[in-house]
Amino acid sequence: MNQRESIATRISSLPSDRRSLLKAVGVGAAGIACMPLLAACTAQGAPAGAGSSASGASGTPSASLLPAPEPQVKPLLDQQKVNAALAKLDGMVQGVMESTGVPGVAVAVVYQDQMVYAKGFGVRESGRPETVDADTVFQLASVSKPLASTVAAVAVGRKAISWTEPVINHTPGFDLKDPYVTRNATAADLLSHQGGLSTGAGDLLEDLGFDQSYILSHLNQQPLDSFRSSYNYSNFGYTAGAQAVADAMNKPWADLAEEVLFKPLGMSSTSYRHADYQKATNKALIHVPAGNKTWVAKYTRDADAEAPAGGASSSVRDLARWIRLQLANGSFEGSEVIDPDALGVTHVPHAVSGPPATPGARTRFYGLGWNVSYDDHARLMLGHSGAFNLGAATAVSLLPGEQLGIVALTNGRPQGIPEAICAAFLDTAQNGAPTVDWIGFTSGVFQKIDEAEKPKVDYSKAPAQAKPAQGNDFYVGSYANSYYGPLTVAVESGVLTLELGPAGRTTKFPLTHFDGDTFSFESIGENANGLAGAIFAPGASAPGGRAAAGGGKASSVRLDFYDQTGLGTFTRG
């Protein structure tokens, strides 16, 4: 689950030139044709980015968490090189749009504390004339995370909370499966994805419509990986860490972000409230592919439940102001907005997110809401991607030593488009022209993810010798699950259905017979991947593994789509 976003954000940490890219992933010059990097990026069969902490048992770069002084690296870029790349940026964006058909794109570039480029391309909604501009509001997906760590740095700078303080000091209800982790997990642990929660923990509850309070209160049923010595990209682990910051400041998260970051920077189009995105008159709707380079605005995506981790919306003009703050170490237009030491902690490695693929390859790291990496010239690189399968893809890339940053927002399902735009621009600024087919590379990674996310069982093709189902009465009834809540199986107009979700907002899933006591249903939400299985188990009275003719009831039903961490079995009440 959530594999696309986990991989997308790691792509944003890769060097944006051919030579550094090859070193980062450990492939030879002949192997640049996109596919050899897939293994390094996707790491199929292992926890996303699993690896040792960058700093040993503490899980932090130093006892104080203060950033070490950056090496004095002489800038390699100048105004002439940046201007030459800017002159080619329109063509880069238009080329990517032509090759993919994505409806809308907006891009902004900051150089030496100035927004030197801000432009929109295409349309806000496919089939309608309204165009994208620099003020069009997009859903940011996980570019919300570095925004959130910026807000957290304000709280740390004001001494309301420290990076190394257990979050339970401020959020008494915080609870994970291991009591030791519950007592000791800090904001830095959770904002660097080292709390042990698996990638996707809580995401399926969000897909069903459960709110943030319910999801966070049920994370204690999720199994944990090694605390502070594993990296698993977790939206709701991140959300729990940010929520502790909001609790320390005694404000709801969306209000806090507005007060301490958006208003001081004049980011009037930016919010962590989905309702504000919906109210915006100049907004980009989200789209999914409909074949042959066509796209359709089919879904909505309300990410309020994970707002610190994925619920922000903004324009590139607003985000350019935030990039200026990042590149100026917490100052904006001559005034200090954030304590530079507190902000600096977000920019240094906290966890290994991408172990080297070969002895000669380069390690990639995760800071606090940022991917952190270094290129061949020892320059710090910061970046992050955002991905909503339901129709949004975003990316931001910074070269702090060059005082250069770029953000790209799109209103289409992730295919590597914003990552390719950012990488191609930085590559061109340094080398005069792209040295890598960036859209070929990034789209290849996402195609590989799509293949890996296909269901293990193809429920669209029933077995040739499928066993018959039993009478509907065998399946009908109420079932209980401590994580997902109650599930009801009923018959409506002669069709079996199962009903699941929060009270008052349940979803009904029609069931289609597959084989014996197994039925299929259509998965929903951000993590949907087609047909899933509902596998009923007979009660004790059923001989030979089947219910006795004319009697017996199913004792339980397992939903394989919701069973990613062993929590998907519902027992008859």
C-alpha positions as a printed Julia matrix, in Angstrom:
573×3 Matrix{Float64}:
   0.0     0.0     0.0
   1.04    3.59   -0.71
   3.95    2.26   -2.75
   3.57    4.89   -5.46
   3.97    7.81   -3.08
   6.82    6.14   -1.21
   8.73    5.62   -4.45
   7.77    8.99   -5.91
   9.25   10.81   -2.97
  12.49    8.81   -3.21
  12.79    9.67   -6.91
  12.8    13.32   -5.91
  16.03   12.74   -3.97
  17.96   11.45   -6.97
  20.69   13.65   -8.49
  19.55   15.61  -11.52
  22.41   14.86  -13.89
  23.63   11.74  -15.64
  26.96   11.19  -13.87
  25.66   11.78  -10.34
  22.58    9.67  -11.05
  24.74    6.75  -12.11
  26.81    7.01   -8.95
  23.75    7.34   -6.75
  22.27    4.08   -7.94
  25.4     2.19   -8.82
  24.89    1.4   -12.5
  27.32    1.72  -15.36
  27.08    4.31  -18.1
  25.57    1.78  -20.45
  22.77    1.07  -18.03
  21.11    4.46  -17.88
  18.1     3.4   -19.96
  15.69    3.8   -17.06
  15.03    0.21  -16.1
  18.24   -0.65  -14.17
  17.3     1.92  -11.54
  13.93    0.34  -10.88
  15.33   -2.25   -8.52
  17.06    0.43   -6.51
  13.93    2.57   -6.39
  11.23   -0.01   -5.81
  13.01   -2.56   -3.59
  10.17   -5.0    -4.14
   9.81   -7.63   -1.46
  11.27   -5.49    1.35
   9.96   -2.63    3.49
  10.2     0.6     1.56
  13.67    1.99    2.04
  14.42   -0.37    4.92
  17.87    0.25    6.34
  19.81    1.25    9.42
  19.37    4.66   10.96
  21.85    7.2     9.72
  22.94    7.85   13.26
  22.77    4.61   15.22
  20.59    3.88   18.22
  19.45    7.42   18.85
  17.87    7.73   15.41
  18.99   11.36   15.19
  22.04   13.04   13.71
  23.38   14.23   17.06
  22.35   14.48   20.67
  21.26   18.08   20.22
  19.91   17.59   16.69
  21.54   20.85   15.65
  22.68   20.75   12.04
  26.38   20.59   11.38
  27.86   23.54    9.47
  27.52   23.01    5.73
  30.79   22.6     3.84
  31.79   25.7     1.96
  31.13   24.53   -1.58
  31.73   27.08   -4.29
  28.57   27.64   -6.33
  28.77   26.14   -9.79
  25.84   28.08  -11.23
  25.47   31.73  -12.13
  22.74   33.98  -13.47
  23.68   33.26  -17.07
  23.34   29.48  -16.66
  20.08   29.77  -14.77
  18.68   32.18  -17.36
  19.62   29.77  -20.14
  17.75   26.95  -18.35
  14.76   29.21  -17.71
  14.61   30.01  -21.43
  14.17   26.29  -22.12
  11.71   25.55  -19.31
   8.56   26.33  -21.32
   9.64   23.79  -23.92
  10.46   21.18  -21.28
   7.0    21.45  -19.73
   5.21   21.5   -23.07
   7.17   18.48  -24.24
   6.2    16.47  -21.16
   2.57   17.52  -21.55
   2.52   16.49  -25.19
   4.02   13.09  -24.43
   1.61   12.34  -21.56
  -1.49   14.42  -22.24
  -1.67   15.55  -18.6
  -4.28   18.34  -18.44
  -2.53   20.98  -16.33
   0.88   21.92  -14.94
   2.18   24.88  -12.92
   5.86   25.58  -12.26
   7.78   28.16  -10.22
  11.54   28.71   -9.89
  13.38   30.62   -7.17
  16.96   31.82   -7.59
  18.94   33.99   -5.17
  15.87   34.89   -3.12
  13.78   35.92   -6.13
  10.92   34.16   -7.87
  12.34   34.2   -11.39
   9.66   32.06  -13.04
   6.0    31.29  -12.31
   3.74   29.97  -15.01
   0.79   27.7   -15.69
   0.16   25.41  -18.64
  -2.93   23.59  -19.87
  -6.33   23.52  -18.21
  -7.74   23.12  -14.72
 -10.25   20.52  -15.85
 -10.11   18.35  -18.96
 -12.72   19.37  -21.5
 -13.2    22.86  -20.08
 -11.55   26.12  -21.19
 -10.34   27.55  -17.85
  -6.54   27.63  -17.94
  -3.9    27.04  -15.28
  -1.84   30.0   -14.1
   0.65   30.71  -11.31
  -2.22   31.26   -8.86
  -4.14   28.06   -9.61
  -4.59   26.0    -6.45
  -3.52   22.35   -6.65
  -3.75   19.58   -4.08
  -0.16   18.98   -2.93
  -0.36   15.37   -1.68
   2.91   14.67    0.18
   4.57   17.96   -0.63
   2.43   18.71    2.43
   5.13   16.96    4.49
   8.0    19.48    4.1
   5.42   22.23    4.63
   4.44   20.49    7.87
   8.02   20.11    9.09
   8.45   23.84    8.48
   5.49   24.51   10.77
   6.96   22.11   13.33
  10.27   23.98   13.2
   8.43   27.16   14.2
   7.1    25.4    17.32
  10.55   24.03   18.14
  12.1    27.46   17.68
   9.55   28.88   20.1
  10.4    26.17   22.68
   6.85   24.76   22.7
   8.27   21.31   21.92
  11.69   19.88   21.17
  12.65   17.47   18.41
  13.86   14.94   21.02
  10.91   15.12   23.42
   8.49   12.16   23.53
   5.29   13.13   21.74
   3.21   11.51   24.48
   4.19   14.48   26.67
   1.91   16.6    24.49
  -0.5    13.99   23.08
  -1.45   11.74   26.01
  -3.59    9.54   23.77
  -0.64    8.61   21.52
  -0.37    4.82   21.54
   1.48    2.29   19.39
   1.67   -1.48   19.74
   4.98   -1.48   21.63
   4.79    0.37   24.98
   8.46    1.32   24.74
   7.87    3.06   21.41
   4.78    4.77   22.82
   6.8     6.16   25.73
   9.83    7.23   23.7
   8.85    8.16   20.13
   9.71   11.79   19.4
   8.56   14.24   16.75
  11.88   13.66   14.97
  11.3     9.89   14.98
   7.84   10.2    13.46
   8.64   12.98   10.97
  11.54   10.88    9.66
   9.42    7.7     9.35
  11.36    5.79   12.02
   8.54    5.02   14.43
   8.2     1.48   13.08
   4.75    1.77   11.5
   4.56    0.08    8.13
   4.15    1.98    4.89
   0.41    2.44    4.51
  -0.51    1.92    8.18
  -3.9     3.58    8.63
  -4.33    4.47    4.96
  -7.09    1.93    4.35
  -9.09    3.33    7.27
  -8.86    6.74    5.59
 -10.05    5.24    2.29
 -13.15    3.94    4.08
 -13.91    7.41    5.45
 -12.71    7.18    9.05
 -11.52   10.47   10.53
  -8.12   11.33   11.94
  -9.09   10.74   15.56
 -10.33    7.21   14.84
  -7.31    6.33   12.7
  -4.7     7.57   15.17
  -6.47    5.82   18.05
  -6.34    2.48   16.19
  -2.67    2.56   15.13
  -1.89    0.6    18.31
  -3.14   -2.52   16.53
  -0.63   -2.15   13.7
   2.52   -4.31   13.91
   5.76   -2.37   14.23
   9.1    -2.67   12.5
  12.32   -1.89   14.38
  12.12    1.41   16.19
  14.72    3.94   15.02
  16.55    1.37   12.9
  14.05    1.0    10.06
  12.58    3.43    7.56
   8.97    2.9     6.47
   7.21    5.79    4.77
   4.06    6.26    6.87
   1.44    8.97    6.36
  -0.23    8.48    9.71
   3.0     8.06   11.63
   3.95   11.45   10.19
   0.52   12.83   11.05
   0.88   11.66   14.67
   4.2    13.48   14.98
   2.8    16.69   13.54
  -0.31   16.43   15.71
   1.91   16.45   18.8
   3.33   19.76   17.57
  -0.19   21.17   17.2
  -1.07   19.91   20.68
   2.05   21.56   22.09
   0.94   24.85   20.53
  -2.68   24.33   21.7
  -4.11   24.85   18.23
  -5.73   22.71   15.54
  -3.17   21.85   12.88
  -4.75   23.85   10.05
  -5.06   26.95   12.26
  -1.47   26.59   13.46
  -0.05   26.34    9.95
  -2.02   29.37    8.85
  -0.95   31.45   11.85
   2.78   30.69   11.98
   3.63   30.08    8.31
   1.05   30.94    5.66
   0.07   34.4     6.95
   3.62   35.58    7.75
   4.72   34.62    4.23
   1.61   35.97    2.5
   0.63   32.5     1.25
  -3.03   33.47    0.9
  -3.96   30.53   -1.36
  -2.48   27.82    0.89
  -4.41   25.73    3.41
  -4.54   22.36    5.16
  -8.37   22.37    4.96
 -10.01   20.5     2.1
 -12.96   22.88    2.36
 -10.66   25.79    1.45
  -9.47   23.95   -1.65
 -13.08   23.25   -2.63
 -14.02   26.93   -2.19
 -11.17   28.19   -4.38
 -12.51   29.56   -7.68
  -9.16   29.05   -9.43
  -8.4    25.41   -8.65
  -7.19   22.4   -10.62
  -9.36   19.3   -10.41
  -7.64   15.94  -10.09
  -7.59   13.54  -13.06
  -6.91    9.91  -13.92
  -5.91    8.52  -17.34
  -8.73    7.44  -19.65
  -6.54    6.01  -22.45
  -4.7     7.43  -25.47
  -3.34   10.47  -23.6
  -6.8    11.49  -22.42
  -7.67   12.24  -18.81
 -10.9    12.52  -16.84
 -11.76   14.33  -13.59
 -13.41   11.3   -12.01
 -12.66   11.52   -8.29
 -12.39   13.86   -5.34
  -9.71   13.44   -2.66
 -10.4    14.73    0.84
  -7.17   14.22    2.79
  -8.16   16.09    5.96
  -7.6    12.92    8.0
  -3.87   13.06    7.19
  -3.72   16.83    6.75
  -0.17   17.34    8.1
   1.1    14.54    5.86
  -0.97   14.98    2.74
  -3.85   17.46    2.98
  -2.41   20.8     1.88
  -3.37   22.76   -1.23
  -1.5    25.71   -2.7
  -0.35   27.57   -5.8
   3.16   27.76   -7.2
   3.25   31.49   -6.46
   2.67   30.76   -2.77
   5.11   27.87   -2.73
   7.82   30.07   -4.24
   7.6    32.19   -1.08
   8.03   29.07    1.05
  11.04   27.98   -1.05
  12.6    31.4    -0.47
  12.16   30.84    3.29
  13.86   27.44    3.05
  16.81   28.74    1.02
  17.21   31.74    3.36
  17.45   29.5     6.46
  14.19   30.66    7.99
  14.2    34.33    6.99
  11.8    36.0     4.56
  12.33   39.45    3.11
  14.82   40.33    5.81
  12.83   39.11    8.82
  13.41   35.9    10.74
  10.27   33.74   10.61
  11.8    30.52   11.96
  14.79   29.89   14.18
  17.48   28.79   11.7
  18.78   26.02   13.95
  15.29   24.53   14.35
  14.7    24.67   10.58
  18.18   23.34    9.86
  17.4    20.11   11.69
  14.78   19.31    9.04
  17.45   19.5     6.31
  19.94   16.93    7.64
  19.85   13.11    7.38
  17.85   11.28   10.03
  17.21    7.92    8.34
  18.57    5.92    5.43
  15.77    5.91    2.87
  17.75    4.43    0.0
  20.67    2.12    0.84
  23.34    1.97   -1.86
  22.59   -0.62   -4.53
  26.31   -1.42   -4.95
  29.48   -0.66   -2.94
  30.17    2.26   -5.26
  26.67    3.71   -5.11
  25.5     6.59   -2.98
  23.2     6.4     0.05
  20.04    8.5     0.11
  18.52    9.85    3.29
  15.33   11.23    4.76
  15.39   14.3     7.0
  12.24   15.69    8.58
   9.78   15.93    5.73
  12.59   16.14    3.16
  14.57   13.73    1.08
  18.22   14.57    1.68
  21.03   13.67   -0.69
  24.37   14.94   -1.94
  25.76   15.16   -5.45
  29.23   14.71   -6.91
  30.15   18.25   -5.9
  29.2    17.68   -2.23
  26.17   19.92   -2.65
  23.16   19.34   -0.43
  20.01   18.41   -2.34
  16.53   18.58   -0.79
  13.35   17.34   -2.39
   9.98   15.72   -1.97
   7.23   14.36   -4.19
   3.51   14.06   -3.69
   1.25   11.43   -5.21
  -2.5    10.89   -5.11
  -3.51    7.85   -7.14
  -6.88    9.54   -7.56
  -5.3    12.27   -9.63
  -2.52   14.58   -8.37
   1.28   14.56   -8.63
   3.68   17.2    -7.31
   7.4    17.71   -6.66
   9.8    20.23   -5.17
  13.61   20.2    -5.56
  16.14   22.52   -3.91
  19.88   23.1    -4.29
  20.47   25.27   -1.2
  24.14   25.9    -1.93
  23.16   27.35   -5.29
  20.17   29.23   -3.86
  18.07   27.51   -6.5
  14.72   25.73   -6.18
  11.87   24.56   -8.37
   8.34   23.32   -7.68
   6.06   21.59  -10.19
   2.38   20.8    -9.62
   0.14   18.69  -11.87
  -3.51   17.63  -11.83
  -2.93   14.1   -13.11
  -2.38   10.7   -11.54
   1.32   10.06  -10.8
   3.39    9.14  -13.84
   6.65   10.87  -12.92
   5.72   14.15  -14.63
   6.6    16.76  -11.96
   9.74   14.85  -10.99
  10.85   14.85  -14.62
  10.25   18.59  -14.97
  12.24   19.43  -11.83
  15.12   17.11  -12.73
  15.29   18.27  -16.35
  15.46   21.93  -15.3
  18.23   21.41  -12.73
  20.11   19.18  -15.19
  19.86   21.87  -17.87
  21.0    24.61  -15.5
  24.15   22.64  -14.75
  24.87   21.01  -18.1
  23.21   23.19  -20.71
  20.73   20.47  -21.69
  19.2    17.37  -20.08
  21.7    14.52  -19.85
  18.96   11.97  -19.08
  15.6    11.22  -20.7
  13.87   12.21  -17.48
  10.27   11.53  -18.42
  11.34    8.18  -19.87
  13.13    7.36  -16.64
  10.44    8.47  -14.19
   7.52    7.06  -16.18
   9.35    3.74  -16.34
   9.56    3.64  -12.55
   5.82    4.27  -12.19
   4.99    1.63  -14.79
   6.96   -0.85  -12.71
   4.99    0.19   -9.61
   1.7    -0.33  -11.46
   2.77   -3.86  -12.34
   3.78   -4.62   -8.75
   0.47   -3.32   -7.35
  -1.71   -5.7    -9.34
  -3.76   -8.01   -7.1
  -2.25  -11.43   -6.42
  -5.55  -13.08   -7.4
  -7.34  -12.13  -10.62
 -10.92  -12.1    -9.4
 -12.2   -11.12  -12.84
 -11.68  -14.71  -14.03
 -13.56  -17.34  -12.04
 -12.06  -20.87  -12.04
 -13.32  -23.11  -14.83
 -14.57  -25.62  -12.24
 -15.78  -23.11   -9.64
 -17.59  -24.58   -6.66
 -21.14  -23.27   -6.14
 -21.96  -20.79   -3.39
 -24.17  -21.72   -0.49
 -27.53  -20.15    0.22
 -27.45  -16.44    1.06
 -28.51  -17.17    4.64
 -25.13  -18.8     5.22
 -23.34  -15.47    4.65
 -25.86  -12.9     5.88
 -25.23  -11.39    9.31
 -23.12   -9.02   11.38
 -19.36   -9.42   11.8
 -16.94   -7.6    14.1
 -13.37   -6.36   13.74
 -11.55   -4.29   16.37
  -9.62   -2.31   13.73
 -12.11   -1.69   10.92
 -15.26   -1.86   13.04
 -18.47   -3.74   12.23
 -19.26   -5.3     8.87
 -22.75   -6.29    7.73
 -23.61   -8.77    5.0
 -27.13   -8.46    3.62
 -29.19   -9.21    0.52
 -30.47   -6.31   -1.55
 -32.58   -6.99   -4.65
 -31.3   -10.53   -4.64
 -27.62   -9.48   -4.51
 -25.3   -10.11   -1.56
 -23.66   -6.93   -0.27
 -21.23   -6.13    2.49
 -21.33   -2.8     4.31
 -18.28   -1.32    6.0
 -17.01    2.0     7.33
 -17.7     4.67    9.94
 -21.19    5.0    11.38
 -23.38    7.16    9.17
 -20.91    7.03    6.26
 -20.65    3.34    5.47
 -19.91    2.0     1.99
 -21.87   -0.84    0.42
 -19.93   -3.3    -1.72
 -21.94   -5.62   -4.04
 -20.49   -9.15   -3.94
 -19.95  -11.29   -7.03
 -19.51  -15.03   -6.62
 -16.02  -16.27   -7.49
 -15.5   -19.78   -6.16
 -17.15  -21.68   -3.3
 -17.36  -19.36   -0.3
 -15.22  -16.68   -1.96
 -16.76  -13.56   -3.5
 -15.23  -10.51   -5.15
 -15.88   -6.8    -4.67
 -14.45   -3.58   -6.1
 -11.83   -1.93   -3.87
 -12.18    1.81   -3.31
 -10.13    4.87   -2.41
  -6.59    6.09   -2.85
  -5.15    2.57   -2.54
  -7.71    0.75   -4.69
  -6.28   -1.83   -7.09
  -9.31   -3.44   -8.69
 -11.25   -6.49   -7.55
 -10.58   -7.91   -4.08
 -11.77  -11.04   -2.3
 -14.22  -11.7     0.53
 -13.42  -15.21    1.78
 -16.02  -16.67    4.13
 -15.12  -19.44    6.61
 -17.7   -22.05    7.68
 -18.78  -22.47   11.26
 -17.9   -25.41   13.48
 -21.12  -27.19   12.56
 -20.08  -27.52    8.93
 -18.53  -30.92    8.11
 -15.75  -31.29    5.59
 -15.0   -27.59    5.49
 -18.48  -26.73    4.19
 -21.74  -25.95    5.93
 -24.14  -28.8     6.38
 -26.91  -28.82    3.78
 -29.71  -26.53    4.85
 -27.94  -25.28    7.97
 -24.91  -23.54    9.48
 -23.57  -20.05    9.21
 -20.24  -18.58    8.15
 -18.15  -17.93   11.25
 -15.97  -15.22    9.72
 -15.06  -13.38    6.54
 -11.57  -12.26    5.53
 -11.2    -9.31    3.15
  -7.81   -9.83    1.5
  -7.52   -6.19    0.36
  -7.86   -5.03    3.99
  -5.62   -7.77    5.36
  -2.24   -6.23    4.47
  -1.0    -6.43    8.08
  -3.17   -9.31    9.28
  -6.09   -7.17   10.42
  -8.63   -8.07    7.75
 -10.66  -10.88    9.37
 -14.18  -10.11   10.65
 -15.8   -12.55   13.09
 -19.52  -13.18   13.25
 -20.99  -11.38   16.24
